[in-house]
Amino acid sequence: MREVFQQELAEVQERLVEIADLVAVSIDKATRAFNDSDVSLAEEVIADDDKIDQAAVELDELAITILAKQQPVARDLRIVVSALRISASLERMGDMSTHISQLARYRFPDKVVPKSLRPTFSEMGRLDVEIARKLVELLRTEDVHLAEEIRNEDDKVDALHLSVFDKVLGEKWKGEAVDTVDATLASRYHERFADHAVSIAKKVQYLATGDWDPEKSAL
């Protein structure tokens, strides 16, 4: 029975990696769709979100079955419960990619944000893609150094997010109301994507080291 249980736990980890990989592909396509006004890529992201949702549901069902059948305790219980929470965060990351793509689709053939903000969003997108790729490796290897790198990249996303607000609220901002709304929403989606990655990174770090900071644990 113990061997079967360990196989089930390994399957949980494998499925988390698979979902994270889908999310990494999603944010990469969403970023390119947003920056290049590529409606075809945007449609791909929107359509493929169902795959992320379904994979998350299947993982949750597996985790709940393990809880019911194996009744894990101590670290094994933490692994299964953490998997449920990580799954939820990954699903939300997929949603953020979808929201970014929807903005690109709505504004096609125009670009979503004015020219003055495009370098900022290009960098935010690059950072989110990098974070997503590091998250895949973190879930695969539990290398805690990657968790710290994700936090550092998130700090950069946060700074860019604040710079967008400074720009659209500044006296020199000449954008229309729709430009203000689009920029604010897009910036928020990028920022939330990175935040969810940090939340996952903290959970993986805790499982790997046992260290937990309750003041920084939840989003």
C-alpha positions in Angstrom: 0.0 0.0 0.0 2.8 2.4 0.8 4.4 1.9 -2.6 1.0 2.6 -4.3 0.7 5.8 -2.2 4.2 7.0 -3.2 3.3 6.4 -6.8 0.1 8.5 -6.4 2.1 11.3 -4.8 4.5 11.2 -7.7 1.6 11.4 -10.1 0.4 14.5 -8.3 3.7 16.1 -8.8 3.8 15.1 -12.5 0.4 16.6 -13.1 1.4 19.8 -11.4 4.4 20.1 -13.7 2.2 19.4 -16.7 -0.3 22.1 -15.8 2.5 24.6 -15.1 3.9 23.8 -18.5 0.5 24.6 -20.1 0.4 27.9 -18.2 3.9 28.8 -19.4 2.9 28.2 -23.0 -0.3 30.2 -22.4 1.4 33.3 -21.0 4.1 33.2 -23.7 1.4 33.2 -26.4 -0.7 35.8 -24.6 2.3 38.1 -24.3 3.1 37.9 -27.9 -0.6 38.3 -28.9 -0.8 41.4 -26.7 2.4 43.1 -27.8 2.0 42.2 -31.5 -1.7 42.5 -31.8 -1.9 38.9 -33.0 -5.5 37.8 -32.9 -4.8 34.3 -34.0 -2.5 33.7 -31.0 -5.0 35.4 -28.7 -7.7 33.0 -29.9 -5.4 30.0 -29.2 -4.9 31.1 -25.6 -8.6 31.7 -25.0 -9.5 28.3 -26.5 -6.7 26.4 -24.7 -7.7 27.7 -21.3 -10.2 24.9 -21.1 -7.3 22.4 -21.2 -5.8 24.1 -18.1 -9.1 24.1 -16.3 -9.7 20.5 -17.1 -6.2 19.4 -16.0 -6.7 21.3 -12.7 -10.0 19.6 -12.1 -8.6 16.1 -12.8 -5.7 16.8 -10.4 -8.1 18.0 -7.7 -10.1 14.8 -8.1 -6.9 12.7 -7.8 -5.8 14.6 -4.7 -9.3 14.3 -3.1 -9.3 10.5 -3.8 -5.8 10.2 -2.2 -7.1 12.0 0.9 -10.1 9.7 1.1 -8.4 6.4 0.5 -4.9 6.9 2.0 -5.7 9.3 4.9 -2.2 10.8 4.8 -0.7 12.5 7.8 2.2 14.9 8.5 4.3 15.8 5.4 2.3 13.6 3.1 -0.9 15.4 4.1 0.8 18.8 3.5 1.9 17.6 0.0 -1.6 16.7 -1.0 -3.3 19.8 0.5 -0.6 22.0 -1.1 -1.2 20.4 -4.4 -4.9 21.4 -4.3 -3.9 25.0 -3.5 -1.2 25.1 -6.2 -3.6 23.7 -8.7 -6.0 26.5 -7.9 -3.2 29.1 -8.4 -2.1 27.6 -11.7 -5.7 27.7 -12.9 -5.9 31.4 -12.0 -2.6 32.0 -13.8 -4.2 30.5 -16.9 -7.1 32.9 -16.4 -4.8 35.9 -16.4 -3.3 34.8 -19.7 -6.8 34.5 -21.1 -7.7 38.0 -19.9 -4.6 39.5 -21.5 -5.4 37.7 -24.8 -9.0 38.9 -24.6 -7.8 42.5 -24.5 -5.7 41.8 -27.6 -8.7 40.3 -29.4 -11.0 43.2 -28.4 -8.7 45.9 -29.7 -7.6 44.1 -32.9 -6.3 45.3 -35.3 -5.2 48.1 -33.0 -2.7 47.6 -30.2 -4.0 47.6 -26.7 -1.9 50.3 -25.2 -0.5 53.6 -26.5 3.1 53.6 -27.9 4.5 55.2 -24.7 3.6 52.2 -22.6 4.5 49.4 -25.0 8.1 49.0 -23.7 6.8 48.6 -20.2 4.3 45.9 -21.1 6.8 44.2 -23.3 9.1 43.9 -20.2 6.2 42.8 -17.9 5.3 40.1 -20.4 8.9 39.0 -20.6 9.2 38.7 -16.9 6.0 36.8 -16.6 7.1 34.3 -19.2 10.4 33.9 -17.3 8.6 33.4 -14.1 6.3 30.8 -15.6 9.3 28.8 -17.0 11.1 28.9 -13.7 7.9 27.8 -11.9 7.8 24.7 -14.1 11.4 23.8 -13.1 10.6 24.6 -9.4 7.7 22.2 -9.4 9.8 19.5 -11.2 12.9 19.8 -9.0 11.9 21.6 -5.8 15.1 23.7 -6.2 14.5 26.4 -3.6 16.9 28.8 -5.3 14.3 29.0 -8.1 11.7 30.1 -5.6 13.9 33.0 -4.6 14.5 33.9 -8.2 10.7 34.0 -8.8 10.3 36.4 -5.9 12.9 38.7 -7.3 11.3 38.7 -10.7 8.0 39.4 -9.1 9.5 42.5 -7.4 10.4 43.8 -10.9 6.8 43.1 -12.2 5.4 45.0 -9.2 7.6 48.0 -9.9 6.5 48.1 -13.5 2.9 47.7 -12.4 3.3 50.8 -10.2 4.9 52.7 -13.1 1.9 52.1 -15.3 -0.4 53.7 -12.6 2.0 56.6 -12.3 1.9 57.1 -16.0 -1.9 56.9 -16.6 -2.6 59.1 -13.5 0.0 61.7 -14.4 -0.7 65.1 -15.8 1.2 64.3 -19.1 -1.1 61.3 -19.9 -2.9 62.0 -23.1 -4.6 58.7 -23.6 -8.4 58.3 -24.0 -10.5 56.8 -21.2 -10.4 53.4 -23.0 -6.6 53.5 -23.1 -6.5 54.2 -19.3 -8.9 51.3 -18.6 -7.0 48.9 -20.9 -3.6 49.8 -19.5 -4.8 49.5 -15.9 -6.4 46.1 -16.5 -3.5 44.7 -18.5 -1.0 45.8 -15.9 -3.1 44.2 -13.2 -3.4 40.9 -15.0 0.4 40.7 -15.4 0.9 41.6 -11.8 -1.6 39.0 -10.5 0.0 36.3 -12.8 3.3 36.9 -11.0 1.7 37.0 -7.6 0.2 33.6 -8.0 3.6 32.2 -9.1 5.1 33.6 -5.9 2.3 32.0 -3.8 3.1 28.7 -5.4 6.9 29.2 -4.9 6.3 29.8 -1.2 4.4 26.6 -0.8 7.0 24.6 -2.6 9.8 26.2 -0.6 7.9 25.3 2.6 7.5 21.7 1.5 11.2 21.5 0.7 12.6 23.2 3.7 9.9 23.4 6.4 10.4 27.2 6.6 7.2 29.2 6.6 6.7 33.0 7.0 3.0 33.4 8.1 3.1 37.2 7.4 4.0 36.5 3.7 2.1 33.3 3.2 -1.2 34.3 1.5 -2.2 36.5 -1.4 
